[in-house]
Amino acid sequence: MSKRDDLHFPLRRTLEKDGWTITDDPLILVLEQTLLKADLGAEKFFTAEKQGRKIAVEVKDFDAPSVISELEKTMGQLQLYQWALEEQDAERQLYLAVSQEIYLKHFQKPIFQLAVRRNRINLLVYEPIAEEILQWITH
């Protein structure tokens, strides 16, 4: 199974199990005539409020030889996605999805915490084996 499949399909099933409807896979964004692809677009409807909540999700494993290089790349990627969302789907919130293992391994480090805080990155922490969302961290 490819790396994308290892991350992508467990996250997709996790979101669906939590009541999300996958609307785009991948979510195609256009920024200054350039196509960008976020991993997933999803909507969850809160019937009590009768309003829909929309998200765009990029999933990462930070399994590169240099996690700092991967962090730099991810921050740039998320910034481009955010700019595109602001122009074409401003109500959709962008999330970076990481497994609990990666969250505990890397996102407790000061450099990761600084990057998330300064770039106002929303995190979705999930357990891929149990297919369960553990945390929504919104900045």
PyRosetta script that sets phi, psi and omega in degrees:
from pyrosetta import init, pose_from_sequence

init()
pose = pose_from_sequence("MSKRDDLHFPLRRTLEKDGWTITDDPLILVLEQTLLKADLGAEKFFTAEKQGRKIAVEVKDFDAPSVISELEKTMGQLQLYQWALEEQDAERQLYLAVSQEIYLKHFQKPIFQLAVRRNRINLLVYEPIAEEILQWITH")
pose.set_psi(1, 139.7)
pose.set_omega(1, -178.7)
pose.set_phi(2, -71.9)
pose.set_psi(2, 162.8)
pose.set_omega(2, -179.7)
pose.set_phi(3, -59.5)
pose.set_psi(3, -41.4)
pose.set_omega(3, 179.2)
pose.set_phi(4, -59.7)
pose.set_psi(4, -44.4)
pose.set_omega(4, -179.7)
pose.set_phi(5, -63.4)
pose.set_psi(5, -40.2)
pose.set_omega(5, -180.0)
pose.set_phi(6, -58.3)
pose.set_psi(6, -34.6)
pose.set_omega(6, -179.4)
pose.set_phi(7, -95.1)
pose.set_psi(7, -44.0)
pose.set_omega(7, -168.5)
pose.set_phi(8, -66.1)
pose.set_psi(8, -54.7)
pose.set_omega(8, -173.1)
pose.set_phi(9, -69.9)
pose.set_psi(9, -38.6)
pose.set_omega(9, 173.5)
pose.set_phi(10, -61.7)
pose.set_psi(10, -38.2)
pose.set_omega(10, 177.7)
pose.set_phi(11, -66.8)
pose.set_psi(11, -44.5)
pose.set_omega(11, 178.7)
pose.set_phi(12, -57.5)
pose.set_psi(12, -47.9)
pose.set_omega(12, 178.8)
pose.set_phi(13, -63.2)
pose.set_psi(13, -37.1)
pose.set_omega(13, 178.4)
pose.set_phi(14, -61.4)
pose.set_psi(14, -46.4)
pose.set_omega(14, 179.0)
pose.set_phi(15, -63.6)
pose.set_psi(15, -44.2)
pose.set_omega(15, 179.8)
pose.set_phi(16, -63.3)
pose.set_psi(16, -40.7)
pose.set_omega(16, 178.6)
pose.set_phi(17, -62.2)
pose.set_psi(17, -31.1)
pose.set_omega(17, 179.9)
pose.set_phi(18, -84.6)
pose.set_psi(18, 2.5)
pose.set_omega(18, 176.1)
pose.set_phi(19, 99.6)
pose.set_psi(19, 6.8)
pose.set_omega(19, 179.3)
pose.set_phi(20, -82.4)
pose.set_psi(20, 144.9)
pose.set_omega(20, 172.3)
pose.set_phi(21, -101.1)
pose.set_psi(21, 121.0)
pose.set_omega(21, 178.3)
pose.set_phi(22, -76.6)
pose.set_psi(22, 121.5)
pose.set_omega(22, -176.4)
pose.set_phi(23, -103.6)
pose.set_psi(23, -25.8)
pose.set_omega(23, -178.6)
pose.set_phi(24, -145.4)
pose.set_psi(24, 132.2)
pose.set_omega(24, 179.5)
pose.set_phi(25, -150.7)
pose.set_psi(25, 90.0)
pose.set_omega(25, 5.8)
pose.set_phi(26, -86.4)
pose.set_psi(26, 165.8)
pose.set_omega(26, 173.4)
pose.set_phi(27, -82.4)
pose.set_psi(27, 119.3)
pose.set_omega(27, -179.1)
pose.set_phi(28, -92.9)
pose.set_psi(28, 124.5)
pose.set_omega(28, 177.7)
pose.set_phi(29, -117.5)
pose.set_psi(29, 149.1)
pose.set_omega(29, 177.7)
pose.set_phi(30, -122.9)
pose.set_psi(30, 127.3)
pose.set_omega(30, 177.9)
pose.set_phi(31, -133.3)
pose.set_psi(31, 115.7)
pose.set_omega(31, 179.3)
pose.set_phi(32, 50.9)
pose.set_psi(32, 49.8)
pose.set_omega(32, 177.5)
pose.set_phi(33, 66.0)
pose.set_psi(33, 19.2)
pose.set_omega(33, 177.9)
pose.set_phi(34, -116.3)
pose.set_psi(34, 131.5)
pose.set_omega(34, 177.9)
pose.set_phi(35, -81.3)
pose.set_psi(35, 133.8)
pose.set_omega(35, 174.5)
pose.set_phi(36, -125.1)
pose.set_psi(36, 149.1)
pose.set_omega(36, -179.4)
pose.set_phi(37, -127.0)
pose.set_psi(37, 109.0)
pose.set_omega(37, 169.3)
pose.set_phi(38, -81.4)
pose.set_psi(38, 154.0)
pose.set_omega(38, -174.0)
pose.set_phi(39, -62.2)
pose.set_psi(39, -47.2)
pose.set_omega(39, -175.3)
pose.set_phi(40, -144.1)
pose.set_psi(40, 150.8)
pose.set_omega(40, 166.4)
pose.set_phi(41, -119.0)
pose.set_psi(41, 140.5)
pose.set_omega(41, -178.4)
pose.set_phi(42, -148.3)
pose.set_psi(42, 157.0)
pose.set_omega(42, 176.7)
pose.set_phi(43, -132.9)
pose.set_psi(43, 140.5)
pose.set_omega(43, 172.8)
pose.set_phi(44, -127.1)
pose.set_psi(44, 129.7)
pose.set_omega(44, -177.0)
pose.set_phi(45, -101.0)
pose.set_psi(45, 128.5)
pose.set_omega(45, 177.1)
pose.set_phi(46, -101.5)
pose.set_psi(46, 96.2)
pose.set_omega(46, -172.3)
pose.set_phi(47, -64.2)
pose.set_psi(47, -28.0)
pose.set_omega(47, 179.3)
pose.set_phi(48, -63.8)
pose.set_psi(48, -34.7)
pose.set_omega(48, 179.2)
pose.set_phi(49, -95.4)
pose.set_psi(49, -14.9)
pose.set_omega(49, -177.8)
pose.set_phi(50, 57.5)
pose.set_psi(50, 37.0)
pose.set_omega(50, 175.3)
pose.set_phi(51, -130.6)
pose.set_psi(51, 146.2)
pose.set_omega(51, 177.2)
pose.set_phi(52, -93.2)
pose.set_psi(52, 145.2)
pose.set_omega(52, 174.0)
pose.set_phi(53, -111.4)
pose.set_psi(53, 128.7)
pose.set_omega(53, -177.6)
pose.set_phi(54, -116.7)
pose.set_psi(54, 139.6)
pose.set_omega(54, 178.2)
pose.set_phi(55, -133.9)
pose.set_psi(55, 157.5)
pose.set_omega(55, 166.7)
pose.set_phi(56, -121.9)
pose.set_psi(56, 138.3)
pose.set_omega(56, -173.2)
pose.set_phi(57, -128.5)
pose.set_psi(57, 131.3)
pose.set_omega(57, 169.8)
pose.set_phi(58, -114.0)
pose.set_psi(58, 126.8)
pose.set_omega(58, -177.8)
pose.set_phi(59, -106.4)
pose.set_psi(59, 135.4)
pose.set_omega(59, -178.4)
pose.set_phi(60, -136.4)
pose.set_psi(60, 150.9)
pose.set_omega(60, 177.3)
pose.set_phi(61, -111.6)
pose.set_psi(61, -10.8)
pose.set_omega(61, -179.4)
pose.set_phi(62, 49.3)
pose.set_psi(62, 44.1)
pose.set_omega(62, -179.0)
pose.set_phi(63, -107.8)
pose.set_psi(63, 44.9)
pose.set_omega(63, 179.7)
pose.set_phi(64, -102.7)
pose.set_psi(64, 160.6)
pose.set_omega(64, 177.1)
pose.set_phi(65, -55.4)
pose.set_psi(65, -34.4)
pose.set_omega(65, 176.9)
pose.set_phi(66, -121.2)
pose.set_psi(66, 108.1)
pose.set_omega(66, 179.7)
pose.set_phi(67, -67.6)
pose.set_psi(67, -25.8)
pose.set_omega(67, 177.5)
pose.set_phi(68, -69.7)
pose.set_psi(68, -41.8)
pose.set_omega(68, 175.2)
pose.set_phi(69, -61.7)
pose.set_psi(69, -40.8)
pose.set_omega(69, 178.2)
pose.set_phi(70, -65.2)
pose.set_psi(70, -38.5)
pose.set_omega(70, 176.6)
pose.set_phi(71, -63.3)
pose.set_psi(71, -45.5)
pose.set_omega(71, 178.6)
pose.set_phi(72, -59.6)
pose.set_psi(72, -46.6)
pose.set_omega(72, 179.9)
pose.set_phi(73, -61.9)
pose.set_psi(73, -45.4)
pose.set_omega(73, -179.0)
pose.set_phi(74, -63.4)
pose.set_psi(74, -42.6)
pose.set_omega(74, 179.8)
pose.set_phi(75, -61.6)
pose.set_psi(75, -41.6)
pose.set_omega(75, 177.8)
pose.set_phi(76, -65.5)
pose.set_psi(76, -43.0)
pose.set_omega(76, 178.9)
pose.set_phi(77, -60.5)
pose.set_psi(77, -47.2)
pose.set_omega(77, -179.5)
pose.set_phi(78, -64.8)
pose.set_psi(78, -35.6)
pose.set_omega(78, 178.1)
pose.set_phi(79, -63.6)
pose.set_psi(79, -44.5)
pose.set_omega(79, 177.2)
pose.set_phi(80, -61.6)
pose.set_psi(80, -43.1)
pose.set_omega(80, 178.3)
pose.set_phi(81, -61.4)
pose.set_psi(81, -42.7)
pose.set_omega(81, -179.0)
pose.set_phi(82, -62.4)
pose.set_psi(82, -44.2)
pose.set_omega(82, 178.2)
pose.set_phi(83, -60.2)
pose.set_psi(83, -43.7)
pose.set_omega(83, 179.7)
pose.set_phi(84, -65.2)
pose.set_psi(84, -42.3)
pose.set_omega(84, 178.5)
pose.set_phi(85, -62.3)
pose.set_psi(85, -39.4)
pose.set_omega(85, 178.9)
pose.set_phi(86, -59.1)
pose.set_psi(86, -33.3)
pose.set_omega(86, -178.4)
pose.set_phi(87, -85.8)
pose.set_psi(87, -36.2)
pose.set_omega(87, -172.7)
pose.set_phi(88, -115.1)
pose.set_psi(88, -13.4)
pose.set_omega(88, -179.7)
pose.set_phi(89, -159.6)
pose.set_psi(89, 65.4)
pose.set_omega(89, -170.8)
pose.set_phi(90, -61.5)
pose.set_psi(90, -22.6)
pose.set_omega(90, -179.0)
pose.set_phi(91, -81.7)
pose.set_psi(91, -8.9)
pose.set_omega(91, -179.0)
pose.set_phi(92, -85.4)
pose.set_psi(92, 126.0)
pose.set_omega(92, 178.1)
pose.set_phi(93, -89.0)
pose.set_psi(93, 137.8)
pose.set_omega(93, -179.8)
pose.set_phi(94, -93.9)
pose.set_psi(94, 133.7)
pose.set_omega(94, 177.5)
pose.set_phi(95, -128.7)
pose.set_psi(95, 143.5)
pose.set_omega(95, 168.7)
pose.set_phi(96, -98.7)
pose.set_psi(96, 120.1)
pose.set_omega(96, -179.9)
pose.set_phi(97, -97.7)
pose.set_psi(97, 130.2)
pose.set_omega(97, 176.4)
pose.set_phi(98, -137.8)
pose.set_psi(98, 148.7)
pose.set_omega(98, 176.4)
pose.set_phi(99, -68.9)
pose.set_psi(99, 159.7)
pose.set_omega(99, 178.1)
pose.set_phi(100, -59.9)
pose.set_psi(100, -38.1)
pose.set_omega(100, 179.1)
pose.set_phi(101, -58.5)
pose.set_psi(101, -46.7)
pose.set_omega(101, 179.7)
pose.set_phi(102, -69.0)
pose.set_psi(102, -38.6)
pose.set_omega(102, 177.8)
pose.set_phi(103, -59.2)
pose.set_psi(103, -47.0)
pose.set_omega(103, -179.7)
pose.set_phi(104, -70.7)
pose.set_psi(104, -34.8)
pose.set_omega(104, -177.0)
pose.set_phi(105, -74.1)
pose.set_psi(105, -41.5)
pose.set_omega(105, -173.3)
pose.set_phi(106, -115.4)
pose.set_psi(106, -36.7)
pose.set_omega(106, -170.3)
pose.set_phi(107, -80.1)
pose.set_psi(107, 2.1)
pose.set_omega(107, 171.7)
pose.set_phi(108, -92.2)
pose.set_psi(108, -11.7)
pose.set_omega(108, 179.7)
pose.set_phi(109, -72.2)
pose.set_psi(109, 141.6)
pose.set_omega(109, -177.9)
pose.set_phi(110, -54.8)
pose.set_psi(110, -37.7)
pose.set_omega(110, -178.1)
pose.set_phi(111, -67.2)
pose.set_psi(111, -38.2)
pose.set_omega(111, 177.3)
pose.set_phi(112, -69.0)
pose.set_psi(112, -42.8)
pose.set_omega(112, 179.0)
pose.set_phi(113, -62.2)
pose.set_psi(113, -40.9)
pose.set_omega(113, 177.9)
pose.set_phi(114, -63.5)
pose.set_psi(114, -46.2)
pose.set_omega(114, -179.2)
pose.set_phi(115, -61.7)
pose.set_psi(115, -44.0)
pose.set_omega(115, 179.9)
pose.set_phi(116, -64.9)
pose.set_psi(116, -46.1)
pose.set_omega(116, -178.4)
pose.set_phi(117, -66.1)
pose.set_psi(117, -49.5)
pose.set_omega(117, -176.8)
pose.set_phi(118, -67.5)
pose.set_psi(118, -33.9)
pose.set_omega(118, -179.7)
pose.set_phi(119, -93.5)
pose.set_psi(119, 1.4)
pose.set_omega(119, 177.3)
pose.set_phi(120, 52.9)
pose.set_psi(120, 49.5)
pose.set_omega(120, -178.7)
pose.set_phi(121, -84.6)
pose.set_psi(121, 126.3)
pose.set_omega(121, 173.2)
pose.set_phi(122, -82.9)
pose.set_psi(122, 136.7)
pose.set_omega(122, -179.3)
pose.set_phi(123, -115.2)
pose.set_psi(123, 141.4)
pose.set_omega(123, 171.3)
pose.set_phi(124, -117.9)
pose.set_psi(124, 112.6)
pose.set_omega(124, -179.1)
pose.set_phi(125, -102.5)
pose.set_psi(125, 125.6)
pose.set_omega(125, -176.0)
pose.set_phi(126, -135.7)
pose.set_psi(126, 162.2)
pose.set_omega(126, 175.7)
pose.set_phi(127, -107.9)
pose.set_psi(127, 106.8)
pose.set_omega(127, -173.9)
pose.set_phi(128, -66.1)
pose.set_psi(128, -32.1)
pose.set_omega(128, -178.2)
pose.set_phi(129, -73.8)
pose.set_psi(129, -46.6)
pose.set_omega(129, 178.6)
pose.set_phi(130, -79.2)
pose.set_psi(130, -11.0)
pose.set_omega(130, -177.2)
pose.set_phi(131, 52.7)
pose.set_psi(131, 58.7)
pose.set_omega(131, -175.6)
pose.set_phi(132, -135.0)
pose.set_psi(132, 135.3)
pose.set_omega(132, 174.0)
pose.set_phi(133, -81.1)
pose.set_psi(133, 127.0)
pose.set_omega(133, -177.8)
pose.set_phi(134, -100.6)
pose.set_psi(134, -37.3)
pose.set_omega(134, -178.5)
pose.set_phi(135, -149.9)
pose.set_psi(135, 143.1)
pose.set_omega(135, 165.3)
pose.set_phi(136, -112.0)
pose.set_psi(136, 117.8)
pose.set_omega(136, 179.2)
pose.set_phi(137, -114.9)
pose.set_psi(137, 111.1)
pose.set_omega(137, -174.8)
pose.set_phi(138, -108.9)
pose.set_psi(138, 133.7)
pose.set_omega(138, 178.5)
pose.set_phi(139, -114.7)
pose.dump_pdb("model.pdb")
